[in-house]
Amino acid sequence: MATQPQLVDFSRLSSIAEPHKADMREYFFLNPEMGMVRSGTKVFRMITSHLSPPFIIDDHRFGIVTQGEATVTINLQEKTLRAGMMAFLAPGSIITDIHFSPDFDVRGLALFASYPMPFPADRLPGIFNGEVRDFQCPANDHLLDITHRLMDLIWLMITSQESPDRTTLNSLIATLMSHYDSVYHVHGRKPSYTREQTIYDRFIYLVSRYAMQEHQLRFYADKMCLTERYLGAVIRDVSGSTAKQWIDKSLIARLQAELRHSDKPLAQLSDEMCFPNTSFLCKYFKRLTGVSPLSYRKGER
């Protein structure tokens, strides 16, 4: 009998990692509050043999690509990650596709929802306040060296035989968070674009954040203080796809992730994603994917 899909959270990662703990202790650390990868090649193989996209990231993730290359679709946008790049993912990010070279390697840190943030809520560094869903940017040797040194110190503390001093560990993690925030604001922001490109980028950000509840173009046009007609024309001209297609793409990705990695009933998904009823959700999903939600959950596509 096929196992019921589960959420991609700490318990799921823990169950995957447990049989490999002895082999992975030099590369991989995991506890209920955080996870850390010192070298990701073996860890990636382990995780991707058990999980496949789409899935939803429910934690803050910081990474450095140390070698190789990967193509990843994050929050509707295809990204290419190469050696020497720093990357950040915020909770709620949706990954729908991953392809990586045989030599692809990354090191990084994940802070789960249970980790007590080392900043007051009103003093979080900018990228942690919900306005940045993800970023990836090349970094110079100086910035990479600082990042590696901070991660080395965090790794040393959490993998030592003695319990790490909480104050010192929190200070190191706070420094890493501030470092990534600084890198984003200095190096990670996109250069000035045309007005149309700026509108498109803002629209995609809003869709990746709100599409689960907001399915109509009017909501996004109102948010951006634009007319529906103008916004729709800009999105079509910049991307080649209509604004409605982008909304549908985000909503379908979220539904696929829930169907594959949770056991929520369709009625619950219908309520959470603001469909009129379960029948409407099923017809919508089948029209856009070619299969019913239950068939997709069973792995028929």
C-alpha positions in Angstrom: 0.0 0.0 0.0 1.3 3.5 -0.9 2.3 5.6 2.1 0.3 8.8 2.7 2.1 11.9 1.6 3.5 14.0 4.5 4.4 17.6 5.1 7.9 18.6 4.3 8.7 19.7 7.8 11.3 18.8 10.5 9.6 15.5 11.3 9.7 14.4 7.6 13.3 15.5 7.2 14.2 13.8 10.5 12.7 10.5 9.4 14.6 10.6 6.1 17.9 11.5 7.8 17.7 9.0 10.7 18.9 5.9 8.8 21.8 7.8 7.4 22.9 9.6 10.6 26.1 7.7 11.0 27.2 8.2 7.4 26.2 11.9 7.3 27.5 13.2 10.6 30.4 14.9 8.9 28.1 16.7 6.5 24.7 17.1 8.0 23.2 18.3 11.3 19.6 18.3 12.3 17.6 19.0 15.4 14.0 20.3 16.0 15.2 23.9 15.8 17.7 24.0 12.9 19.5 22.1 10.2 22.9 22.6 8.7 24.6 21.1 5.6 28.4 21.3 5.6 28.6 19.7 2.2 25.5 19.0 0.2 26.3 16.5 -2.5 25.4 13.4 -0.5 22.6 15.1 1.4 21.0 16.2 -1.8 21.1 12.7 -3.1 19.6 11.4 0.1 16.7 13.9 0.2 15.8 13.9 -3.5 15.6 10.1 -3.4 12.7 10.5 -0.9 11.1 13.8 -1.9 10.3 15.4 -5.2 9.0 18.9 -6.0 6.7 20.7 -5.8 7.2 21.4 -2.2 6.9 24.4 0.2 9.8 25.7 2.2 8.6 26.4 5.8 11.8 27.8 7.2 14.5 30.4 6.6 17.3 29.0 4.5 20.8 30.5 3.8 23.2 28.9 1.4 26.4 29.2 -0.6 26.9 27.3 -3.8 30.5 25.9 -3.6 30.6 24.1 -7.0 28.6 23.0 -9.9 25.3 24.4 -11.2 21.6 24.0 -10.6 18.4 25.3 -12.3 15.6 25.7 -9.8 12.1 27.2 -10.2 11.5 29.2 -7.0 8.3 31.3 -6.5 7.4 30.9 -10.2 10.8 32.1 -11.5 13.5 29.9 -12.9 16.8 30.6 -11.3 20.3 29.4 -12.1 22.6 28.8 -9.2 26.4 28.7 -9.8 29.5 28.4 -7.7 30.2 31.5 -5.8 26.6 32.5 -5.3 24.8 33.2 -2.1 21.1 32.4 -1.8 18.3 32.9 0.6 14.8 31.4 0.8 12.0 32.7 3.1 9.2 30.6 4.6 6.4 30.0 2.2 8.6 29.8 -0.9 7.5 27.2 -3.4 9.9 25.1 -5.4 8.4 23.4 -8.4 11.4 22.1 -10.3 15.1 21.2 -9.6 17.9 20.1 -12.0 21.5 20.0 -10.8 24.8 19.0 -12.3 26.5 15.8 -10.8 29.1 18.0 -9.0 26.6 20.5 -7.6 27.4 21.2 -4.0 26.1 23.7 -1.4 26.5 24.5 2.2 23.9 26.2 4.3 21.7 26.6 7.3 18.0 26.3 7.9 16.1 27.9 10.8 12.9 26.1 11.5 9.7 27.8 12.9 10.6 26.5 16.4 13.9 28.4 16.4 13.7 31.5 18.7 14.8 34.4 16.5 17.7 36.3 18.0 16.0 39.7 17.3 12.8 41.4 18.6 10.0 41.1 16.0 10.2 44.8 15.3 14.0 44.8 14.7 14.4 41.9 12.3 16.9 42.5 9.4 15.0 43.6 6.3 14.9 40.3 4.4 13.1 38.6 7.3 10.1 40.9 7.5 8.2 39.2 4.6 9.1 41.6 1.8 11.8 39.3 0.3 10.7 35.8 -0.8 14.1 34.8 -2.1 17.3 36.1 -3.6 20.4 34.7 -5.3 23.4 36.8 -6.1 27.1 36.3 -7.0 29.4 37.3 -4.1 33.0 38.4 -4.2 35.8 36.5 -2.3 35.6 38.7 0.7 31.9 38.2 1.2 32.2 34.5 0.6 35.0 34.2 3.1 33.0 36.0 5.8 30.0 33.7 5.1 32.2 30.5 5.3 33.8 31.6 8.5 30.5 32.3 10.2 29.1 29.0 9.1 32.3 27.2 10.2 31.8 28.7 13.7 28.1 27.8 13.9 28.9 24.2 12.7 31.7 23.9 15.3 29.3 25.0 18.1 26.4 22.8 17.2 28.4 19.7 16.5 30.6 19.9 19.6 30.3 17.2 22.3 29.1 19.8 24.9 25.9 21.7 24.6 26.6 25.0 22.9 26.3 28.2 24.8 22.9 29.5 23.7 23.9 33.2 23.9 27.0 32.7 21.8 25.1 30.6 19.2 22.3 33.1 18.9 24.9 35.9 18.5 26.6 34.0 15.6 23.2 33.3 13.9 22.2 36.9 14.4 25.4 38.0 12.7 24.8 35.6 9.8 21.3 36.9 9.4 22.6 40.5 9.3 25.3 39.5 6.9 22.8 38.1 4.4 20.6 41.1 4.8 23.6 43.4 4.0 24.6 41.3 1.0 21.0 41.5 -0.4 20.7 45.3 0.0 24.2 46.0 -1.4 24.5 43.3 -4.1 21.3 41.3 -4.4 18.8 43.9 -5.4 18.1 44.0 -9.1 19.4 47.0 -11.0 17.0 49.7 -12.1 14.6 48.4 -14.8 12.0 50.0 -17.0 8.7 50.8 -15.3 7.2 47.8 -17.0 9.8 45.4 -15.6 9.4 46.9 -12.2 5.6 46.3 -12.4 6.1 42.8 -13.5 8.5 42.0 -10.7 6.2 43.4 -8.1 3.2 41.5 -9.6 5.1 38.2 -9.4 6.1 38.9 -5.8 2.5 39.6 -4.9 1.2 36.6 -6.7 3.6 34.2 -5.0 2.5 35.7 -1.6 -1.3 36.0 -2.1 -2.4 33.7 -4.8 -3.6 31.1 -2.3 -6.4 33.4 -1.2 -6.6 35.9 -4.0 -7.5 34.5 -7.5 -8.6 37.6 -9.3 -6.5 40.2 -11.2 -8.5 43.1 -9.5 -6.8 42.4 -6.1 -3.3 42.8 -7.6 -4.2 45.8 -9.6 -5.7 47.5 -6.5 -2.6 46.6 -4.5 -0.4 48.3 -7.2 -2.7 51.2 -7.7 -3.1 50.3 -11.4 -6.1 49.5 -13.6 -6.7 45.8 -14.4 -6.4 46.5 -18.1 -3.1 48.3 -17.8 -1.6 45.7 -15.5 -2.7 42.8 -17.7 -1.2 44.5 -20.8 2.2 45.0 -19.0 2.4 41.5 -17.7 1.6 40.0 -21.2 4.1 42.3 -22.9 6.9 41.6 -20.5 6.4 37.9 -19.9 4.5 36.6 -22.9 1.9 35.1 -20.5 -1.3 36.7 -19.2 -1.6 37.8 -15.6 -4.3 35.2 -15.1 -1.9 32.4 -16.2 0.6 33.5 -13.6 -2.0 33.5 -10.9 -3.1 30.0 -12.0 0.5 28.8 -12.1 1.1 29.9 -8.5 -2.2 28.4 -7.3 -1.6 25.1 -9.0 1.9 24.8 -7.7 0.6 25.3 -4.1 -2.1 22.7 -4.7 0.3 20.2 -6.1 2.6 20.7 -3.1 -0.2 20.2 -0.7 -1.5 17.1 -2.5 1.9 15.5 -2.8 3.2 16.3 0.7 0.1 16.5 3.0 -2.9 14.4 3.7 -5.4 17.3 3.9 -8.9 16.4 2.6 -9.9 18.2 -0.6 -12.7 20.0 1.3 -10.0 21.5 3.6 -7.9 22.6 0.7 -10.9 24.1 -1.0 -11.6 26.2 2.1 -7.9 27.2 2.6 -7.5 28.3 -1.0 -10.9 30.1 -1.2 -12.6 28.0 -3.8 -16.4 28.0 -3.8 -16.5 24.3 -3.2 -14.6 21.0 -3.6 -16.2 20.3 -7.0 -15.0 23.7 -8.3 -11.5 22.9 -7.1 -11.5 19.5 -8.8 -12.6 20.9 -12.1 -10.1 23.8 -11.9 -7.2 21.4 -11.1 -8.1 18.9 -13.8 -8.6 21.6 -16.5 -5.1 23.0 -15.8 -3.2 19.8 -15.2 -5.1 17.1 -17.1 -5.6 14.9 -14.0 -7.9 15.0 -11.0 -6.5 16.0 -7.6 -6.9 12.5 -6.3 -5.1 11.0 -9.3 -2.3 13.4 -8.8 -2.1 12.6 -5.0 -1.8 8.9 -6.0 1.2 9.7 -8.2 -0.4 9.2 -11.5 1.4 12.3 -12.8 
